[in-house]
Amino acid sequence: MNDSEVVETPATPPEGWLAEHQRATLAGGDPMSTFQGVLVDEIILPQSAADQADPNALVTAATNYAHAMRVAGLFLPGEFAQEAMWSYYAQDFVQQARQGGLEQYFDNRIADPIAVKCARAGLKSMLADPYVEVFDLAARLKQPDAKRARKAAVQAGLRDVRRGLRELDRRFAALEQSEPLAPRHKTWLKSLRKTRIIPDAEAPAYLQRVVAANPLRAQRREQAERLRIERETTDPAHRAVKALCEMAQLKLGGLTTSGAAPMRVLWPEGPDVRAFGWRVDTDRGARMALFYVQGGWSKQRCAVLIEQGQALPLGSLALSKAEYEAIVPALARGK
């Protein structure tokens, strides 16, 4: 796979499959479930990230753009350039698989059809065929029908599902070494007709104009605030994260599920266990809340709030078994 193989992706019709999916699944009874069609068919990226030699700089900028469109702009997926979501979830796939393997990725994302379909669409559009092959086979091995999963493993010469997933993890790791996705991802982003690379100084004002293109932003912000207040009193995860934020003197803005991963990938100074995490948006930037169990017979169920690059947590909680199980999905607890 060489960067020279990447060709400019043909312009995608504004009403692509993501928009079709949203029209079919959103009922439209309130602002957050009213799909407006494509409102902004651009991807806005800063010049400094495009100029950096490290391709991850531009990939990260695209990830931040997609996150900002959803959190600050309150656009629904499909209301802004679907390639931004392809980029976001393709990178999510690579990070998850790198952190804890392909099984972790599908355990964390299989219930989210937008995440899985966008990840594959992004890899396919980048012409990253070896990654697509690994993705597709892992998806077949992780399908709910155990009999069909075993058959897929045998047909692929992988003996059984468990050993097949381990073999696919080895193939993924080899791809990461020989043909890392980031350079191809950067070239693909720059090749898209809808990508606009602008001077860093102009980016905040440009993004504000983009955000203003959402007619339902004010109504969605009001609805999101009502839901946040409600969840902070009724949802165990929101209650715990709010308590952690209060310890750190931060105002909780919102939560985005990250899923399960090895703790030390997310927090190198933490215990050597698996953790279930949320991205936490606060008034002072993004943090991460991690929920985990440590100890043998006398298990301790804990939660911490961390900031990237900081060795010590910003806050910590001890949880009861009932509290922990109400917060962490059963599938993640069983790993």
C-alpha positions as CSV (number, residue, x, y, z in Angstrom):
1,M,0.0,0.0,0.0
2,N,1.7,3.2,-1.1
3,D,0.5,6.8,-0.7
4,S,0.7,7.1,-4.5
5,E,-2.1,4.6,-4.8
6,V,-4.5,7.0,-3.1
7,V,-6.6,8.8,-5.7
8,E,-8.9,11.7,-5.2
9,T,-12.2,10.3,-3.9
10,P,-15.1,11.2,-6.2
11,A,-17.5,13.7,-4.8
12,T,-20.0,11.9,-2.6
13,P,-23.7,12.8,-3.2
14,P,-24.8,14.8,-0.1
15,E,-27.5,12.3,0.6
16,G,-25.4,9.2,1.2
17,W,-26.1,6.1,3.2
18,L,-25.5,7.9,6.5
19,A,-28.2,10.4,5.8
20,E,-30.5,7.6,4.6
21,H,-29.8,5.7,7.8
22,Q,-30.7,8.7,9.9
23,R,-33.9,9.4,8.0
24,A,-34.9,5.8,8.5
25,T,-34.1,5.6,12.2
26,L,-34.8,9.0,13.7
27,A,-38.4,9.6,14.7
28,G,-38.3,13.4,14.7
29,G,-40.3,13.9,17.9
30,D,-37.8,16.4,19.4
31,P,-34.8,18.5,18.3
32,M,-32.2,15.7,19.0
33,S,-34.1,13.2,16.9
34,T,-35.0,15.5,14.0
35,F,-32.7,14.9,11.0
36,Q,-32.3,18.0,8.9
37,G,-30.3,16.5,6.0
38,V,-26.8,17.6,5.0
39,L,-26.2,21.2,6.3
40,V,-22.4,21.5,6.1
41,D,-20.6,19.4,3.5
42,E,-17.1,20.5,4.4
43,I,-14.3,19.3,6.6
44,I,-12.4,22.2,8.1
45,L,-8.8,21.5,9.1
46,P,-6.0,23.8,10.3
47,Q,-2.9,24.6,8.1
48,S,-0.5,23.8,10.9
49,A,-1.7,20.2,11.1
50,A,-1.6,19.8,7.4
51,D,2.0,21.1,7.3
52,Q,3.3,18.8,10.1
53,A,5.5,15.9,9.0
54,D,3.7,13.6,11.4
55,P,0.6,12.5,9.6
56,N,-1.2,11.9,12.9
57,A,-1.5,15.6,13.4
58,L,-3.9,16.0,10.5
59,V,-5.8,12.8,11.4
60,T,-6.2,14.1,15.0
61,A,-7.4,17.5,13.6
62,A,-10.1,15.7,11.6
63,T,-11.1,13.7,14.7
64,N,-11.4,16.9,16.7
65,Y,-13.4,18.5,13.9
66,A,-16.0,15.7,13.9
67,H,-16.2,15.8,17.7
68,A,-16.7,19.6,17.7
69,M,-19.4,19.3,15.1
70,R,-21.3,16.9,17.3
71,V,-20.6,18.4,20.7
72,A,-20.2,22.2,20.1
73,G,-22.3,22.4,16.9
74,L,-24.8,19.8,18.0
75,F,-25.1,18.4,14.5
76,L,-26.3,14.8,14.1
77,P,-24.2,12.4,12.1
78,G,-25.2,12.8,8.5
79,E,-25.9,16.6,8.9
80,F,-22.2,17.4,8.1
81,A,-19.8,15.8,5.7
82,Q,-20.1,12.0,6.2
83,E,-16.4,11.6,5.3
84,A,-15.6,13.4,8.6
85,M,-17.4,10.6,10.4
86,W,-15.6,8.0,8.2
87,S,-12.3,9.5,9.3
88,Y,-13.4,9.7,13.0
89,Y,-14.5,6.1,13.2
90,A,-11.7,4.7,11.0
91,Q,-9.2,6.2,13.5
92,D,-11.4,4.9,16.4
93,F,-11.0,1.4,14.9
94,V,-7.3,1.7,14.6
95,Q,-6.9,3.0,18.2
96,Q,-9.2,0.4,19.7
97,A,-7.6,-2.5,17.8
98,R,-4.1,-1.2,18.8
99,Q,-5.1,-0.8,22.4
100,G,-6.8,-4.1,23.1
101,G,-7.3,-6.1,19.9
102,L,-10.0,-6.6,17.4
103,E,-12.3,-8.4,19.9
104,Q,-12.2,-5.3,22.1
105,Y,-13.1,-3.1,19.2
106,F,-16.2,-5.2,18.2
107,D,-17.3,-5.7,21.8
108,N,-17.2,-1.9,22.3
109,R,-18.7,-0.9,18.9
110,I,-20.9,-3.7,17.6
111,A,-24.1,-2.2,19.0
112,D,-23.4,1.1,17.1
113,P,-24.1,0.6,13.4
114,I,-23.0,4.1,12.6
115,A,-19.6,3.5,14.2
116,V,-19.0,0.2,12.5
117,K,-20.2,1.2,9.0
118,C,-18.4,4.5,9.1
119,A,-15.2,2.8,10.1
120,R,-15.4,0.4,7.2
121,A,-16.4,3.1,4.8
122,G,-13.4,5.2,5.7
123,L,-11.0,2.3,5.3
124,K,-12.5,1.4,2.0
125,S,-12.4,5.0,0.7
126,M,-8.8,5.2,1.7
127,L,-8.1,2.1,-0.5
128,A,-6.7,0.5,2.7
129,D,-7.7,-3.0,1.4
130,P,-5.5,-5.1,3.8
131,Y,-7.2,-3.3,6.7
132,V,-10.6,-3.8,5.2
133,E,-9.9,-7.6,4.9
134,V,-8.9,-7.8,8.6
135,F,-11.9,-5.7,9.6
136,D,-14.4,-7.8,7.6
137,L,-13.1,-11.1,8.8
138,A,-13.1,-10.0,12.4
139,A,-16.7,-8.8,12.0
140,R,-17.7,-12.3,10.8
141,L,-15.9,-13.9,13.7
142,K,-17.7,-11.6,16.2
143,Q,-21.2,-12.0,14.8
144,P,-23.8,-13.1,17.3
145,D,-24.5,-16.4,15.5
146,A,-21.9,-18.6,17.1
147,K,-22.3,-21.4,14.5
148,R,-21.8,-19.0,11.6
149,A,-18.8,-17.4,13.3
150,R,-17.2,-20.9,13.7
151,K,-17.9,-21.6,10.0
152,A,-16.3,-18.3,9.0
153,A,-13.2,-19.1,11.0
154,V,-12.9,-22.6,9.4
155,Q,-13.5,-21.2,5.9
156,A,-10.7,-18.7,6.5
157,G,-8.3,-21.4,7.7
158,L,-8.3,-20.0,11.2
159,R,-9.3,-23.2,13.1
160,D,-11.7,-21.6,15.6
161,V,-13.0,-18.2,16.6
162,R,-10.7,-17.5,19.6
163,R,-7.5,-18.5,17.9
164,G,-8.8,-16.8,14.7
165,L,-9.1,-13.4,16.5
166,R,-5.6,-13.8,17.9
167,E,-4.3,-14.5,14.5
168,L,-6.1,-11.4,13.1
169,D,-4.6,-9.3,15.9
170,R,-1.2,-10.5,14.7
171,R,-2.0,-9.5,11.1
172,F,-3.3,-6.1,12.3
173,A,-0.1,-5.5,14.3
174,A,2.0,-6.5,11.2
175,L,0.0,-4.1,9.1
176,E,0.7,-1.3,11.6
177,Q,4.4,-2.0,11.3
178,S,4.7,-2.4,7.5
179,E,1.9,-0.2,6.2
180,P,0.7,2.2,9.0
181,L,-2.6,3.8,8.1
182,A,-1.8,7.3,9.3
183,P,0.1,8.5,6.1
184,R,-2.6,7.1,3.9
185,H,-5.3,8.6,6.1
186,K,-3.6,12.1,5.8
187,T,-3.3,11.8,2.0
188,W,-6.9,10.8,1.8
189,L,-8.1,13.7,3.9
190,K,-6.1,16.2,1.7
191,S,-7.5,14.6,-1.5
192,L,-11.1,15.2,-0.6
193,R,-12.7,18.0,-2.6
194,K,-14.7,19.0,0.5
195,T,-11.7,19.4,2.8
196,R,-10.8,23.0,3.4
197,I,-7.4,23.7,5.0
198,I,-7.3,27.2,6.4
199,P,-4.9,29.3,8.4
200,D,-5.0,28.5,12.1
201,A,-5.8,32.1,13.0
202,E,-9.0,31.9,10.8
203,A,-10.2,28.5,12.1
204,P,-12.1,29.6,15.2
205,A,-14.2,32.2,13.4
206,Y,-14.7,29.9,10.4
207,L,-15.9,27.1,12.8
208,Q,-18.3,29.6,14.4
209,R,-19.9,30.3,11.1
210,V,-20.2,26.6,10.4
211,V,-21.8,26.0,13.8
212,A,-24.3,28.8,13.0
213,A,-25.5,26.8,10.0
214,N,-27.4,24.4,12.4
215,P,-31.0,25.9,12.7
216,L,-31.8,23.5,15.6
217,R,-28.6,24.2,17.6
218,A,-30.3,26.4,20.3
219,Q,-33.2,23.9,20.7
220,R,-30.8,21.0,20.9
221,R,-28.6,22.8,23.4
222,E,-31.7,23.3,25.6
223,Q,-32.7,19.7,25.3
224,A,-29.2,18.4,25.9
225,E,-29.0,20.6,29.1
226,R,-32.3,19.2,30.3
227,L,-31.1,15.6,29.6
228,R,-27.8,16.3,31.3
229,I,-29.5,17.5,34.5
230,E,-31.9,14.6,34.4
231,R,-29.1,12.0,33.9
232,E,-27.0,13.5,36.7
233,T,-29.8,12.5,39.1
234,T,-31.0,9.2,37.5
235,D,-28.1,7.7,35.6
236,P,-25.3,6.0,37.7
237,A,-22.5,6.8,35.3
238,H,-23.4,10.5,35.1
239,R,-23.7,10.7,38.9
240,A,-20.3,9.2,39.4
241,V,-18.6,11.3,36.7
242,K,-20.3,14.5,38.1
243,A,-18.9,13.6,41.5
244,L,-15.4,13.1,40.0
245,C,-15.7,16.4,38.2
246,E,-16.7,18.2,41.4
247,M,-13.6,16.8,43.1
248,A,-11.5,18.4,40.4
249,Q,-13.5,21.6,40.4
250,L,-14.7,21.0,36.8
251,K,-18.1,21.5,35.3
252,L,-19.4,18.4,33.5
253,G,-20.5,19.1,29.9
254,G,-21.2,15.7,28.5
255,L,-20.1,12.0,28.3
256,T,-19.1,10.0,25.3
257,T,-18.6,6.2,25.7
258,S,-15.1,5.1,24.9
259,G,-15.5,1.4,25.9
260,A,-13.2,-1.1,27.5
261,A,-9.4,-1.1,27.2
262,P,-6.3,-2.0,29.1
263,M,-5.9,0.6,31.9
264,R,-2.2,1.3,31.2
265,V,-2.9,2.1,27.6
266,L,-5.1,4.9,28.8
267,W,-3.4,5.7,32.1
268,P,0.2,4.4,32.3
269,E,0.4,4.9,36.0
270,G,-2.7,3.0,36.8
271,P,-3.1,-0.6,37.9
272,D,-2.6,-3.4,35.4
273,V,-6.3,-4.2,34.8
274,R,-8.9,-3.5,32.2
275,A,-11.0,-0.4,32.5
276,F,-14.2,0.9,31.0
277,G,-13.9,4.5,30.0
278,W,-15.9,7.7,29.0
279,R,-14.6,10.8,27.4
280,V,-15.7,13.6,29.7
281,D,-16.2,17.1,28.2
282,T,-15.7,19.8,30.8
283,D,-15.5,23.6,31.0
284,R,-11.7,23.2,30.9
285,G,-11.3,20.6,28.1
286,A,-11.6,16.9,27.7
287,R,-10.8,14.4,30.5
288,M,-11.4,10.7,30.9
289,A,-13.3,8.7,33.5
290,L,-12.2,5.1,34.1
291,F,-14.1,2.4,36.0
292,Y,-12.2,-0.7,37.0
293,V,-11.9,-3.6,39.5
294,Q,-8.7,-4.6,41.3
295,G,-7.8,-7.1,43.9
296,G,-8.3,-10.8,44.4
297,W,-10.9,-12.2,46.8
298,S,-11.4,-8.7,48.2
299,K,-12.3,-6.8,45.1
300,Q,-12.2,-3.0,45.0
301,R,-14.4,-1.3,42.5
302,C,-13.1,2.1,41.6
303,A,-13.5,5.1,39.4
304,V,-10.9,7.8,38.6
305,L,-10.9,11.0,36.5
306,I,-7.6,11.5,34.6
307,E,-6.1,14.2,32.4
308,Q,-3.7,13.1,29.6
309,G,-0.1,13.4,30.7
310,Q,-0.9,13.6,34.4
311,A,0.4,10.8,36.7
312,L,-2.1,11.4,39.5
313,P,-5.9,11.2,39.1
314,L,-7.9,14.4,39.4
315,G,-10.5,12.6,41.5
316,S,-11.3,9.0,42.7
317,L,-14.3,7.1,44.0
318,A,-14.9,3.8,45.6
319,L,-18.0,2.0,44.2
320,S,-20.2,-0.7,45.6
321,K,-20.7,-3.8,43.5
322,A,-24.2,-2.7,42.6
323,E,-23.0,0.7,41.6
324,Y,-20.2,-0.7,39.4
325,E,-22.5,-3.2,37.7
326,A,-25.1,-0.5,37.0
327,I,-22.4,1.6,35.2
328,V,-20.2,-0.9,33.4
329,P,-21.8,-3.1,30.7
330,A,-21.9,-6.8,31.5
331,L,-19.9,-7.6,28.3
332,A,-17.1,-5.3,29.5
333,R,-17.2,-6.7,33.1
334,G,-16.6,-10.2,31.7
335,K,-13.3,-9.5,30.0
